[in-house]
Amino acid sequence: MLEPVVNIAAYLFAPLDRLSDRRAELRAVCVSKRLKGTILLSPEGINLVLAGSRDGIDQLVSHLRSDPLLAGLDPKESVSDHQPFSRLLVKVKKEIIAFGIEGVSPGAYTSPKLPARELKKWLDEGRPLTLLDTRNDYEVRLGTFENALPIGVKHFRDFPAAVRKLPPDLKQQPIVMFCTGGIRCEKAGPFMEQEGFQQIYQLEGGILKYFEECGGDHYTGDCFVFDHRVALNPRLEETAATQCYACQQPLTIEDQQSEHYVPAVSCPFCSKSQAEQPAVTLAEREASLVAACDPLPGSAPATNERPLNVPARYDRWTLIDFLCDRHPHIAREEWLAIIGRGHLRDREGPLSADVIIRGGDRLMRLEPDTIEPEVNAAIRIVAWEDDYVVLDKPAPLPMHPCGRFHRNSMTEILSRAFPGERLTPAHRLDANTTGLVVFARSRHAAKAIQSQFERGVAGKTYLCRVAGHPAWDDTASRQPIARAPSNNGFRIVDRDTGDAAETEFRVLARCENGQSLVEAVPRTGRTNQIRVHLWDLRHPIVGDPVYLADMQLGDRQTLSPADPPMCLHAWRLSFEHGPDRECRRYETTRPAWAE
C-alpha cells in the first residue's frame, strides 16, 4: 500500500530577515525530502503549502520551528493518496498575502481571533452575528457557512472597495470573518477596523481548521483549495470538484453533468452554443498540425531562453565557477564571453561573472538569433477522445523544450496547432523514439492516466531492432539505473546506488543480417530504460547514437531527420479510463524496420 501524502498549510506573520539565506536553506531541505508546493517569504513573514512524506513534512516543520521567529508556526494538515503539487517553488515577495494598504501590519496588530469550537458554540446558540466570507466569488460557489455574507470580489485586492460598499449598520454589529486558512483575514480584519467596524473577529485557522475541529456543522458544500485537489469536504478529503480549463471556474458534480460541460473546452459558465462551436473533424485537426509545422516553428531566428537552476550544493559560489563546474563541456572562456554579452541573467537583469549565487536561484541563459535543428514533425492522431488524445510520435522529435530544441518540440507544436487545448503528456518518449504517446485534455484525466504510468500499471509494449542474435528467447533485466546522468549527460547501469528498474524482453525474429527483432515490456519507467538494459545485455538498439556496440558511449543524443532511425518504437499501449475503469487499448503500425 502506498504511503499517504501529507499536505500542510501554514503562515506566520513575523519580522523576517536574511530572506535570501532562508530561501536557500528551505529549498535545500525541501529538495532533500522531496517535498513539493510553494513557500513565500517576505519581510512580514512566511506562507506555505507543501506536500510530501510524513517524515519529510515533520523534518521541515521541525527545521522551521527551530528558528525563534517561526517557533509559533501551526500547520493545518490533511492527507491525500497522491502528490497535489507538480513542483517546488520557494520565493521572496514583498508581502506573503498581497493587500497593498498602508497601516495594516498583522505582525504588529491583528483583529481578535475566534477559535473554531467557539464559533460553533455561538452558531449553536443562535447568537446574532454576521458571518463575512472574505474569499473570491469562485471559491464561495463551492461552499460556505450557512447564511454567510459573501464580500463579492473576484480578487482579494478588491476587498477594500467591497468593504466600503457594505451597509453602514454593520459597523455596530459583531462580524466574524473567515477565509480558507485564515491568512486573508489577518489583513482584512485590521482594515475593517480602520474603516469603522467596531466588533470584528476572525475565524482562527479559517475553514480548514473549522473542518478539522468541528466537521461540517453549519457549513454547506466544500472548501476550495489552491492546488490540484480543487476542493476538500468537511472530512478534509478531496472531492470530485474540478476546474474548467477554459475559464478556471471550479465545477461541482452538478456543473460537470451539464450538457455545456466539455472537458478541456468549456463549462456552463463559458460555453458557446452548438452553432458557435461546430464539431471539429479529425481531418481538420490533422490539417492544423500540418499548418503548425510549415515552416517548422524553430526555423526562424529567435531568442531562446534556457533556464539554469542552481542546486543547493553551489550555494555562495561565484557565477563563473558554478557554470564551469556544472557544465564542464563548455570552456571557461566561452562562458565569460556569454556573460560579457549580457546573456546570463536573473529576474533583475544581466549578471557579472563574479556575482555570488545562492542555492535555489533560477537563472536564464539567452541565445539570440537561434535557428533550431530540424526535426520530424509528422505527428499523426490515433485517437481524439473527450478526456485524452493518443498520438503517433515521429522521430527525431523531443517531447519537451530542452537543450537546442524549444519551438521544435512536440508540446510546443501541439500548443501552436491547438491553442484552445491544454494537452498534458501522461508519459514520455525519447526524442529518437517513435510511437504511441498519450496526452490528457483535463486535469482529472491527467491525474488518472499519469498515475498509471508512474505506478507501472499501464501496459506498454515496444518493438526494438538490436545488434546480434541473443542467446535467449526471452529474458528480463533488473539492473538498477543511475539516478542522475553522468558527466557526458547519459544514464547507465548503477548496481550500487541506482533506482530499481525492470524490463522483459522476447525475441520475435533473428534476421539474416545479424540483427534481431525484439519485443520489450518495461515494468518500471526509468529514463532510457529499454536502451540501457539492452546495451547492458550486449545487444544495443540499432541506430542508437548513445549506447553503442562493445559497451561504448556515443557523443551526441538527438539524431537529425537525415540520419538512419533509432530502431525503438512504442507499439502498443493500454490503460484504464472512465468511471467504469474500462481498459483502453491502442496499437500503431509497425515501422518499416520492424516488418
DOZAVO-460553 format. One line per 5 residues: number of its first residue (from 0); their letters; for each residue x, y, z of C-alpha. Coordinates in nm, 4 decimals. Each point is the difference from the previous one (the first is absolute). Layout:
NUM> a> X,Y,Z | ...
% end
This chain:
0> mlepv> 0.0000,0.0000,0.0000 | 0.1351,0.3413,-0.0950 | 0.0900,0.2359,0.2818 | -0.2567,0.2823,0.0254 | 0.1143,0.3475,-0.0968
5> vniaa> -0.0095,0.2550,0.2834 | -0.1191,0.3491,-0.1002 | 0.0654,0.3025,0.2207 | -0.0966,0.3648,-0.0179 | 0.1481,0.2558,0.2382
10> ylfap> 0.0828,0.3663,0.0345 | 0.1499,0.2246,0.2641 | 0.0462,0.3739,0.0064 | 0.3458,0.0707,0.1406 | 0.2777,0.2519,-0.0801
15> ldrls> 0.2240,-0.2204,-0.2135 | 0.3526,0.0914,-0.1028 | 0.2596,-0.1849,-0.2129 | -0.2665,-0.0774,-0.2580 | 0.2403,-0.1277,-0.2667
20> drrae> 0.1769,-0.2214,0.2537 | -0.3295,-0.1329,0.1321 | -0.1162,-0.0711,-0.3540 | 0.3124,-0.2024,-0.0775 | -0.0202,-0.1923,0.3283
25> lravc> -0.3683,-0.0872,-0.0379 | 0.0397,-0.1009,-0.3609 | 0.2868,-0.2319,0.0921 | -0.2093,-0.1679,0.2715 | -0.3007,-0.0392,-0.2309
30> vskrl> 0.2076,-0.1411,-0.2849 | 0.1739,-0.2481,0.2290 | -0.3382,-0.1198,0.1321 | -0.1717,0.0075,-0.3421 | -0.2660,0.2456,0.1125
35> kgtil> -0.2041,0.1940,-0.2544 | -0.2146,0.3116,0.0265 | 0.0647,0.3682,0.0634 | 0.1767,0.1981,0.2723 | -0.0279,0.3798,-0.0017
40> lspeg> 0.2413,0.2057,0.2100 | -0.0206,0.3731,0.0572 | 0.1057,0.2558,0.2603 | -0.3442,-0.0491,0.1587 | 0.0162,-0.3803,0.0392
45> inlvl> -0.0474,-0.3387,-0.1641 | -0.2861,-0.1685,-0.1867 | 0.0232,-0.3578,-0.1221 | -0.1923,-0.2917,-0.1479 | 0.2006,-0.3215,-0.0366
50> agsrd> -0.0500,-0.3718,-0.0429 | 0.2187,-0.3051,0.0401 | 0.0800,-0.2923,0.2267 | -0.0761,0.0020,0.3717 | 0.3702,0.0011,0.0841
55> gidql> 0.0792,0.2756,-0.2491 | -0.2771,0.2288,0.1235 | 0.0924,-0.0586,0.3651 | 0.3645,0.0821,-0.0635 | -0.0862,0.3186,-0.1877
60> vshlr> -0.2344,0.1186,0.2766 | 0.2665,-0.0774,0.2616 | 0.2536,0.1978,-0.2030 | -0.2347,0.2981,-0.0204 | -0.0912,-0.0068,0.3694
65> sdpll> 0.3670,-0.0123,0.0986 | 0.0119,0.3661,-0.1048 | -0.1241,0.2138,0.2946 | -0.1830,0.2284,-0.2431 | -0.2001,-0.2956,-0.1362
70> agldp> -0.0429,-0.2046,0.3173 | -0.3737,0.0755,0.0039 | -0.0699,-0.1466,-0.3448 | -0.3156,-0.2161,0.0199 | -0.0595,-0.2002,-0.3215
75> kesvs> -0.3402,-0.1378,-0.0982 | 0.0183,-0.3536,-0.1340 | -0.1903,-0.2244,-0.2373 | 0.0953,-0.3154,-0.1888 | -0.0432,-0.1114,-0.3592
80> dhqpf> 0.0850,-0.3060,-0.2057 | 0.2054,0.2003,-0.2496 | 0.2347,0.2983,-0.0163 | -0.2235,0.3054,-0.0704 | 0.2882,0.2231,-0.1121
85> srllv> 0.2071,-0.0343,-0.3153 | 0.3095,0.1935,0.1129 | 0.1744,0.1842,0.2824 | 0.0095,0.3798,0.0157 | 0.1762,0.2002,0.2719
90> kvkke> -0.0419,0.3715,-0.0650 | 0.0836,0.3317,0.1640 | -0.2881,0.2492,-0.0309 | -0.0891,0.3457,0.1308 | -0.3038,-0.1426,0.1839
95> iiafg> -0.1009,-0.3564,0.0796 | -0.3576,0.0958,-0.0815 | -0.0406,0.2916,-0.2407 | -0.2141,0.2822,0.1411 | 0.1842,0.3270,-0.0528
100> iegvs> -0.1706,0.2056,0.2746 | 0.2214,0.2235,0.2124 | -0.0283,-0.0388,0.3759 | -0.1037,-0.3671,-0.0067 | 0.2729,-0.2092,0.1635
105> pgayt> -0.1265,-0.3282,0.1510 | 0.3377,-0.0606,0.1617 | -0.0619,0.3057,0.2172 | -0.3785,-0.0191,0.0360 | -0.2853,-0.2108,-0.1305
110> spklp> -0.3659,-0.0351,0.0924 | -0.1120,-0.2364,0.2780 | -0.0088,-0.3666,-0.0985 | -0.2942,-0.2262,0.0706 | 0.0875,-0.3711,0.0419
115> arelk> -0.1927,-0.2419,-0.2195 | -0.1796,-0.1700,0.2894 | -0.1025,0.3374,0.1405 | -0.1538,0.1004,-0.3343 | -0.1914,-0.3287,-0.0118
120> kwlde> -0.1283,0.0689,0.3512 | -0.1152,0.3481,-0.1039 | -0.1762,-0.1428,-0.3033 | -0.1574,-0.2796,0.2063 | -0.1337,0.2655,0.2391
125> grplt> -0.1316,0.2131,-0.2850 | 0.1900,0.3109,0.1054 | -0.0667,0.3063,-0.2153 | 0.3034,0.0495,-0.2261 | 0.1004,0.0381,-0.3632
130> lldtr> 0.2201,-0.2652,-0.1571 | 0.2078,0.1799,-0.2640 | 0.1591,-0.2141,-0.2723 | 0.3118,0.1898,-0.1126 | 0.0848,-0.2423,-0.2822
135> ndyev> -0.0375,0.0466,-0.3731 | -0.3351,-0.0698,-0.1642 | 0.1222,-0.3131,-0.1787 | 0.1081,-0.1490,0.3335 | -0.3309,0.0783,0.1675
140> rlgtf> -0.1869,-0.1880,-0.2738 | 0.1295,-0.3354,0.1260 | -0.1123,0.0528,0.3582 | -0.0261,0.2374,0.2954 | -0.1537,0.0347,0.3451
145> enalp> -0.3777,0.0073,0.0231 | -0.1383,0.3546,-0.0364 | 0.3484,0.1424,-0.0590 | 0.0335,0.3341,-0.1793 | 0.2472,-0.0258,-0.2918
150> igvkh> 0.2124,0.3118,-0.0404 | -0.0494,-0.0241,-0.3773 | 0.3472,0.0311,-0.1555 | 0.1835,-0.1702,-0.2855 | 0.3392,0.0653,0.1617
155> frdfp> 0.1079,0.0790,0.3556 | 0.1510,0.3300,-0.1129 | -0.3597,0.1186,-0.0572 | -0.0880,-0.0618,0.3662 | 0.0466,0.3615,0.1224
160> aavrk> -0.2399,0.1381,-0.2620 | -0.2555,-0.2705,0.0812 | 0.0160,0.0778,0.3736 | -0.0839,0.3633,-0.0692 | -0.3223,-0.1137,-0.1683
165> lppdl> -0.1241,-0.1980,0.3012 | -0.3136,0.1303,0.1794 | 0.0951,0.2616,0.2642 | -0.2025,-0.1743,0.2721 | 0.2456,-0.2938,-0.0070
170> kqqpi> 0.2611,0.2237,0.1625 | -0.1660,-0.0431,0.3397 | -0.0734,-0.3733,-0.0330 | 0.2253,-0.2970,0.0836 | 0.1653,-0.1323,-0.3159
175> vmfct> 0.1869,-0.3308,-0.0204 | 0.2051,-0.0062,-0.3179 | 0.1520,-0.3131,-0.1487 | 0.2073,-0.1269,-0.2928 | 0.1659,-0.3292,-0.0954
180> ggirc> 0.2841,-0.0113,0.2517 | -0.0220,0.3344,0.1784 | 0.2766,0.2000,-0.1657 | -0.2219,0.2387,-0.1959 | -0.1951,0.0883,0.3138
185> ekagp> 0.3240,0.0992,0.1753 | 0.0053,0.3064,-0.2276 | -0.3711,0.0328,-0.0714 | -0.0883,0.0353,0.3692 | 0.2255,0.2956,0.0873
190> fmeqe> -0.1064,0.1741,-0.3213 | -0.3681,-0.0314,0.0926 | 0.0789,0.1415,0.3418 | 0.1703,0.2953,-0.1727 | -0.3232,0.0475,-0.1948
195> gfqqi> -0.2039,0.0283,0.3213 | -0.1263,-0.3547,0.0567 | -0.0021,-0.0422,0.3753 | -0.0482,-0.3732,0.0706 | 0.2265,-0.1945,-0.2331
200> yqleg> 0.1032,-0.3604,0.0649 | 0.1916,-0.2336,-0.2281 | -0.0532,-0.3754,-0.0059 | 0.3277,-0.1403,0.1306 | 0.1545,-0.2349,-0.2553
205> gilky> -0.2746,0.0627,-0.2531 | -0.2386,-0.2530,-0.1498 | 0.2585,-0.2783,-0.0024 | 0.0563,0.0267,0.3757 | -0.3771,0.0052,0.0522
210> feecg> -0.0316,-0.3194,-0.2066 | 0.2784,-0.1601,0.2043 | -0.1586,0.0805,0.3371 | -0.3734,0.0260,-0.0705 | -0.0695,-0.1851,-0.3232
215> gdhyt> -0.2727,0.1371,-0.2246 | -0.2445,0.1376,0.2586 | -0.1566,0.3258,-0.1255 | 0.1931,-0.0317,-0.3288 | -0.1406,-0.0865,-0.3415
220> gdcfv> 0.2120,-0.1470,-0.2812 | 0.3780,-0.0290,-0.0312 | 0.2995,0.2299,0.0432 | 0.1996,0.1100,-0.3045 | 0.3775,-0.0483,0.0326
225> fdhrv> 0.2770,0.1340,-0.2215 | 0.1541,-0.3255,-0.1216 | -0.0799,-0.2948,-0.2250 | -0.2591,-0.1326,0.2449 | -0.2288,0.3018,-0.0731
230> alnpr> -0.2270,-0.0569,0.3020 | -0.0160,-0.1773,0.3376 | -0.3113,-0.1167,0.1826 | -0.0522,0.0477,0.3764 | 0.1913,-0.3255,0.0576
235> leeta> 0.2991,0.1656,-0.1747 | -0.0281,-0.2474,-0.2873 | 0.0416,0.0862,-0.3670 | -0.3327,0.0268,-0.1824 | -0.1088,-0.0526,-0.3606
240> atqcy> 0.0087,0.3741,-0.0704 | 0.2188,0.1107,-0.2889 | 0.0882,0.3211,-0.1830 | -0.0914,0.1055,-0.3512 | 0.3137,0.0170,-0.2110
245> acqqp> -0.1485,0.2804,-0.2085 | -0.1130,0.2461,0.2699 | 0.1429,-0.1568,0.3223 | -0.3390,-0.0019,0.1752 | -0.0240,-0.2740,0.2657
250> ltied> -0.2674,-0.2483,-0.0997 | -0.2214,-0.2079,0.2277 | -0.1250,-0.3460,-0.0966 | -0.3224,0.1642,-0.1165 | 0.1958,0.2438,-0.2194
255> qqseh> 0.1867,-0.2930,-0.1555 | -0.3297,-0.1717,-0.0861 | -0.1142,0.2997,-0.2023 | -0.0291,-0.0413,-0.3766 | 0.2198,0.3098,-0.0259
260> yvpav> 0.2935,-0.1663,0.1760 | 0.2552,-0.1255,-0.2513 | 0.3329,-0.0920,0.1663 | 0.2860,0.2240,-0.1132 | -0.2441,0.2044,-0.2116
265> scpfc> -0.2785,0.1690,0.1977 | -0.2260,-0.0080,0.3038 | -0.3446,0.1450,0.0872 | 0.1685,0.3340,0.0755 | 0.1804,0.0466,-0.3299
270> sksqa> -0.1579,-0.2371,-0.2508 | -0.1071,0.1050,-0.3450 | -0.3030,-0.1243,-0.1878 | 0.0295,-0.2850,-0.2496 | -0.0261,0.2522,-0.2822
275> eqpav> 0.2932,0.1953,0.1421 | 0.2034,-0.3130,0.0763 | -0.0191,-0.2332,-0.3017 | 0.1455,-0.3487,0.0179 | 0.3626,-0.0343,-0.1034
280> tlaer> 0.0812,-0.3000,-0.2147 | 0.3115,-0.2130,0.0296 | 0.1051,0.1152,-0.3456 | -0.0225,0.3641,0.1100 | 0.2159,-0.0738,0.3018
285> easlv> 0.2548,-0.1765,-0.2181 | -0.0001,0.3062,-0.2263 | 0.0639,0.2239,0.3036 | 0.3038,-0.2113,0.0858 | 0.1363,0.0293,-0.3514
290> aacdp> -0.0542,0.3778,-0.0030 | 0.1760,0.0404,0.3367 | 0.3128,-0.1630,-0.1455 | 0.0163,0.1725,-0.3381 | 0.2526,0.1428,0.0472
295> lpgsa> 0.1390,-0.1597,0.3152 | -0.0492,0.2372,0.2978 | 0.3737,0.0069,0.0712 | 0.1075,0.0710,-0.3568 | -0.0148,0.3797,0.0434
300> patne> 0.2608,0.1841,0.2117 | -0.1184,0.0714,0.3546 | 0.1383,0.0381,0.3515 | -0.0102,-0.3253,0.1923 | -0.0191,0.0232,0.3789
305> rplnv> 0.1682,-0.2935,0.1712 | -0.0558,-0.0262,0.3779 | 0.2943,-0.0733,0.2285 | -0.1005,-0.1158,0.3473 | 0.2607,0.0230,0.2760
310> paryd> 0.0148,-0.3142,0.2203 | 0.0489,0.0495,0.3735 | 0.3586,-0.1303,-0.0130 | 0.1014,0.3096,-0.2012 | -0.1241,0.2420,0.2658
315> rwtli> 0.2322,0.3054,0.0255 | 0.2085,-0.0952,-0.3031 | 0.0906,0.2629,-0.2562 | -0.2024,-0.0172,-0.3189 | 0.2978,-0.0889,-0.2185
320> dflcd> 0.1209,-0.2786,0.2328 | -0.3518,-0.1460,0.0124 | -0.0330,0.0015,-0.3787 | 0.3379,-0.1621,-0.0574 | -0.0587,-0.2710,0.2594
325> rhphi> -0.3609,-0.0684,-0.0963 | 0.0604,0.0040,-0.3773 | 0.3648,-0.1057,-0.0499 | -0.0523,-0.0704,-0.3713 | -0.0140,0.3785,-0.0577
330> areew> 0.3363,0.1763,0.0333 | 0.0491,0.2712,0.2624 | 0.0863,0.2514,-0.2744 | -0.3296,-0.0729,-0.1745 | -0.1977,0.0536,0.3209
335> laiig> 0.1820,0.3300,0.0594 | -0.0906,0.1088,-0.3529 | -0.3662,-0.0915,0.0573 | -0.0026,0.1974,0.3263 | 0.1777,0.2926,-0.1662
340> rghlr> -0.2754,0.0219,-0.2612 | -0.2619,0.0260,0.2756 | -0.1494,-0.3370,-0.0832 | 0.0085,-0.1396,0.3555 | -0.2656,0.1643,0.2183
345> dregp> -0.2462,-0.0358,0.2812 | -0.3318,0.1797,0.0514 | 0.1800,0.3272,0.0717 | 0.2176,0.0033,-0.3123 | 0.3462,-0.1052,-0.1283
350> lsadv> 0.2473,-0.1541,0.2452 | 0.3761,0.0423,0.0377 | 0.2421,-0.2924,0.0097 | 0.0963,0.0571,0.3649 | -0.3524,0.0419,0.1402
355> iirgg> -0.0770,-0.2317,0.2926 | -0.2911,-0.2330,-0.0733 | -0.2220,-0.1869,0.2450 | -0.1306,-0.3531,-0.0005 | -0.3477,0.0002,-0.1515
360> drlmr> 0.0619,0.2999,-0.2263 | -0.1583,-0.0233,-0.3445 | 0.2175,0.1574,-0.2671 | -0.0619,0.0439,-0.3713 | 0.2378,-0.0423,-0.2907
365> lepdt> -0.1007,0.1949,-0.3104 | 0.0866,-0.1310,-0.3450 | -0.0855,0.2740,-0.2532 | -0.0669,-0.0664,-0.3686 | -0.0287,-0.3731,0.0555
370> iepev> -0.1090,-0.2255,-0.2837 | -0.0802,-0.3390,0.1466 | 0.1030,-0.3341,-0.1508 | -0.2523,-0.1622,-0.2302 | -0.2350,-0.2661,0.1363
375> naair> -0.2532,-0.2420,-0.1427 | -0.3350,0.1641,0.0800 | -0.2279,-0.2511,-0.1758 | -0.2168,-0.0588,0.3088 | -0.2988,-0.2254,-0.0684
380> ivawe> -0.3240,-0.0051,0.2008 | -0.0999,-0.3535,0.1012 | -0.2973,0.0935,0.2222 | -0.1586,0.3251,0.1227 | -0.2224,-0.0739,0.2988
385> ddyvv> -0.1882,0.2294,0.2389 | 0.2686,-0.0270,0.2694 | 0.3165,-0.0965,-0.1836 | 0.1793,-0.0230,-0.3336 | 0.2155,-0.2853,-0.1309
390> ldkpa> 0.2679,0.1073,-0.2466 | 0.2536,-0.1829,-0.2140 | 0.3261,0.1844,0.0634 | 0.2623,0.0210,-0.2760 | 0.3743,0.0271,0.0559
395> plpmh> 0.2169,0.1818,0.0552 | -0.2318,0.2251,0.2000 | 0.0537,0.0973,0.3669 | -0.3116,-0.0181,0.2162 | 0.0791,0.3193,0.1949
400> pcgrf> 0.2114,0.3125,-0.0543 | 0.3556,-0.0924,0.0975 | 0.3566,0.0623,-0.1086 | 0.0104,0.1211,-0.3607 | -0.3719,-0.0674,-0.0510
405> hrnsm> -0.2642,0.2418,0.1237 | -0.2493,0.0933,-0.2689 | 0.0814,-0.3216,-0.1858 | -0.1415,-0.2231,0.2747 | -0.3177,-0.2070,0.0084
410> teils> -0.1752,0.1937,0.2768 | 0.0759,0.3327,-0.1687 | -0.1262,-0.1239,-0.3373 | -0.3206,-0.1277,0.1609 | -0.0587,0.3306,0.1798
415> rafpg> 0.0351,0.1845,-0.3311 | -0.2256,-0.2428,-0.1854 | -0.2702,-0.0044,0.2696 | 0.0140,0.3324,0.1905 | -0.3322,-0.0703,0.1738
420> erltp> 0.1292,-0.3233,0.1523 | 0.2263,-0.0687,0.2957 | 0.1444,-0.3364,-0.0914 | 0.2035,-0.1553,0.2819 | 0.2267,-0.2982,-0.0759
425> ahrld> -0.0878,-0.3003,0.2160 | 0.3447,-0.1543,-0.0573 | 0.3101,0.0603,-0.2116 | 0.1889,-0.1397,-0.2952 | 0.3617,0.0722,-0.0905
430> anttg> 0.0544,0.2491,-0.2808 | 0.1287,-0.2845,-0.2198 | -0.2851,-0.2407,0.0867 | -0.3094,-0.0298,-0.2187 | -0.3489,-0.1213,0.0840
435> lvvfa> -0.2985,0.0421,0.2283 | -0.0198,0.2712,0.2631 | -0.3010,0.1200,0.2014 | -0.0873,0.3638,0.0751 | -0.2749,0.0843,0.2510
440> rsrha> -0.2551,0.2723,-0.0777 | -0.1124,0.0622,0.3592 | 0.1544,0.0177,0.3448 | -0.1868,-0.3042,0.1282 | 0.0895,-0.2038,-0.3075
445> akaiq> 0.3647,0.0997,0.0422 | 0.0000,-0.1114,0.3620 | -0.1764,-0.3285,-0.0748 | 0.2101,-0.0969,-0.3018 | 0.3375,0.1321,0.1198
450> sqfer> -0.0252,-0.1951,0.3242 | -0.0408,-0.3267,-0.1940 | 0.3219,0.0639,-0.1898 | 0.1812,0.1106,0.3168 | -0.1104,-0.3141,0.1872
455> gvagk> 0.0847,-0.2271,-0.2907 | -0.3555,-0.1319,-0.0433 | -0.0549,0.1439,-0.3483 | 0.0865,-0.2490,-0.2718 | 0.2897,0.0937,-0.2316
460> tylcr> 0.1493,-0.2181,-0.2714 | 0.2931,0.1114,-0.2144 | 0.1606,-0.1399,-0.3128 | 0.3808,0.0109,-0.0233 | 0.2502,-0.0988,-0.2660
465> vaghp> 0.3207,-0.0954,0.1777 | 0.3529,-0.0953,-0.0940 | 0.0780,-0.3711,0.0094 | -0.1977,-0.3164,0.0636 | -0.0805,-0.0354,0.3727
470> awddt> 0.0780,-0.3393,0.1512 | -0.3349,0.0207,0.1795 | -0.3535,-0.0096,-0.1411 | -0.1326,0.2032,0.2896 | 0.1607,0.1591,0.3021
475> asrqp> -0.0391,0.2802,0.2508 | 0.2487,0.2653,0.1070 | -0.0252,0.1339,0.3532 | 0.3154,0.2098,0.0011 | -0.0359,0.3277,0.1968
480> iarap> 0.0393,0.3176,-0.2038 | 0.1920,0.3059,0.1175 | -0.2139,0.2667,0.1624 | 0.1828,0.2797,-0.1799 | 0.1857,0.0243,-0.3305
485> snngf> 0.3777,-0.0317,-0.0061 | 0.2290,0.2869,-0.1009 | -0.0694,-0.0647,-0.3686 | -0.3744,0.0232,0.0628 | -0.0870,-0.3712,-0.0349
490> rivdr> -0.1487,-0.2463,0.2487 | 0.1495,-0.3451,0.0437 | -0.0417,-0.3003,0.2281 | 0.0890,0.0815,0.3611 | -0.0088,-0.3200,0.2033
495> dtgda> 0.0880,0.1716,0.3283 | -0.2243,0.3059,0.0295 | -0.2235,-0.0072,-0.3092 | -0.3795,-0.0057,-0.0056 | -0.1702,-0.3378,-0.0376
500> aetef> -0.0941,-0.0760,-0.3605 | -0.1467,-0.3000,-0.1809 | -0.0550,-0.0767,-0.3689 | -0.1218,-0.3250,-0.1558 | 0.1283,-0.0985,-0.3455
505> rvlar> -0.1151,-0.2563,-0.2580 | 0.1677,-0.0776,-0.3320 | -0.2461,0.0229,-0.2899 | 0.2422,-0.0714,-0.2850 | 0.3691,-0.0563,-0.0659
510> cengq> 0.0903,0.1656,-0.3295 | 0.2533,-0.1103,-0.2608 | 0.1941,0.3263,0.0294 | 0.1031,-0.0855,0.3555 | -0.2668,0.2134,0.1659
515> slvea> -0.3107,-0.1044,0.1957 | -0.3519,0.1308,0.0499 | -0.0814,0.0116,0.3711 | -0.3154,0.0815,0.1953 | 0.0584,0.2026,0.3197
520> vprtg> -0.2434,0.0470,0.2884 | 0.1259,0.2458,0.2653 | -0.1370,-0.0624,0.3490 | 0.1492,0.3223,0.1351 | 0.0506,0.3365,-0.1646
525> rtnqi> 0.3613,0.1118,0.0404 | 0.1635,0.2379,-0.2466 | 0.1352,-0.1886,-0.3063 | -0.0878,-0.3255,0.1756 | -0.0466,-0.2287,-0.3029
530> rvhlw> 0.3074,0.1417,-0.1727 | 0.2205,-0.0363,0.3083 | -0.1164,-0.3552,0.0760 | 0.0564,-0.1223,-0.3572 | 0.3410,0.1697,-0.0048
535> dlrhp> 0.0880,-0.1722,0.3282 | -0.1130,-0.3327,-0.1534 | 0.2516,0.0656,-0.2837 | -0.2787,0.0419,-0.2589 | -0.0259,0.3782,-0.0523
540> ivgdp> -0.2816,0.1445,-0.2081 | 0.0862,0.0518,-0.3652 | 0.0433,0.3699,-0.0764 | 0.0338,0.1067,0.3649 | 0.2418,0.2983,0.0022
545> vylad> 0.0803,-0.0408,0.3706 | 0.0159,-0.3689,0.0947 | 0.2410,-0.1516,-0.2516 | 0.1494,-0.3443,-0.0598 | 0.2718,-0.1384,0.2292
550> mqlgd> -0.1352,0.2014,0.2961 | 0.1133,0.3283,-0.1540 | -0.1859,0.3308,0.0399 | -0.0626,0.2442,-0.2822 | 0.0563,0.3743,0.0047
555> rqtls> -0.3464,0.1322,-0.0879 | -0.3578,-0.0591,0.1062 | -0.2453,0.1101,-0.2685 | 0.0099,-0.1210,-0.3590 | -0.0786,0.2140,-0.3041
560> padpp> -0.2825,-0.0864,-0.2431 | 0.2627,-0.0994,-0.2573 | 0.1554,-0.2637,0.2275 | -0.1037,-0.3661,-0.0044 | -0.2705,-0.0496,0.2657
565> mclha> 0.0537,-0.1255,0.3503 | -0.1947,-0.3257,-0.0112 | -0.2162,0.0377,0.3115 | -0.3768,0.0321,-0.0450 | -0.2825,0.0315,0.2568
570> wrlsf> -0.2301,-0.2519,-0.1666 | -0.2868,-0.0694,0.2413 | -0.1567,0.1825,0.2951 | -0.2759,-0.0829,0.2466 | -0.1394,0.1768,0.3047
575> ehgpd> -0.3229,0.0219,0.1983 | -0.2282,0.2987,-0.0399 | -0.3437,0.1275,0.0968 | -0.2272,-0.0705,0.2981 | -0.0268,-0.3678,-0.1003
580> recrr> 0.3799,-0.0276,-0.0345 | -0.0352,-0.1315,-0.3540 | 0.3262,-0.1235,-0.1508 | 0.0960,0.2122,-0.3009 | 0.2395,-0.1706,-0.2441
585> yettr> 0.1893,0.1589,-0.2894 | 0.2397,-0.1316,-0.2610 | 0.1865,0.1809,-0.2756 | 0.1442,-0.1322,-0.3232 | 0.3456,-0.1506,0.0057
590> pawae> 0.2802,0.2100,-0.1481 | 0.1701,-0.1332,-0.3115 | 0.2975,-0.1329,0.1963 | -0.2349,-0.2199,0.2106 | -0.1782,-0.1735,-0.2889
% end
